[in-house]
Amino acid sequence: MMQTNKAEYTFSDAELKAIVRLFSKTTVPTGLEKLYQFATAYVYQHMTIAEAENLIVSH
C-alpha cells in the first residue's frame, strides 16, 4: 500500500483574513485556488457585512 504524506496546519482567523486580503489584491497563485476559496468562504461566514467590506478596503 502506498502512503501519502499530508501536512496539516490550523490557520488562525487573522491568518485567513490576511490570505483573503492578499489574494484579493493580486492573482491567486496556481495551486492555491482551493485555499483562497476556503479562506474567503470561512472569513465571510464569520463576519458582518461591514467587517467583510472593510477587510478588502483596509491594508
Stockholm file with secondary structure:
# STOCKHOLM 1.0

chainA/1-59         MMQTNKAEYTFSDAELKAIVRLFSKTTVPTGLEKLYQFATAYVYQHMTIAEAENLIVSH
#=GR chainA/1-59 SS CCCCCCCCCCCCHHHHHHHHHHHHSSCCCTTCHHHHHHHHHHHHHTSCHHHHHHHHHCC
#=GC SS_cons        CCCCCCCCCCCCHHHHHHHHHHHHSSCCCTTCHHHHHHHHHHHHHTSCHHHHHHHHHCC
//
